[in-house]
């Protein structure tokens, strides 16, 4: 549904911190499914851990949060002057290590949308196995042009 160029229209993140490659499913204000291809060339693998590369759990959650950000912004077709900030995470669990060569399937579902922000359920899969999950809280903020 969204290629990397379309994702970059919604998110301000850029290399090396843009953690989405494409969106394969999108239902406004309901859910999004995105893909992150994990390669050995990722800069975090240099130090996490030498000789035993594992994707840091916080970056798996960041990838889920970025998918949630696209869900929020694309649902309202907002591409300019708004940032989505991660406000919190609850009930986060890491189930299995993510390794170079894995493909993360990032599934984020809107649980509640209100004036103070979005509450989203998030799960990351490698193949059919859940590798991480949690609740994401996010809020949009208007950016003033200077």
Secondary structure as GFF3:
##gff-version 3
##sequence-region A 1 146
A	DSSP	alpha_helix	4	10	.	.	.	ID=ss1
A	DSSP	beta_strand	22	27	.	.	.	ID=ss2
A	DSSP	beta_strand	31	37	.	.	.	ID=ss3
A	DSSP	three_ten_helix	43	46	.	.	.	ID=ss4
A	DSSP	alpha_helix	57	75	.	.	.	ID=ss5
A	DSSP	beta_strand	82	94	.	.	.	ID=ss6
A	DSSP	beta_strand	103	114	.	.	.	ID=ss7
A	DSSP	beta_strand	117	126	.	.	.	ID=ss8
A	DSSP	beta_strand	129	142	.	.	.	ID=ss9
###
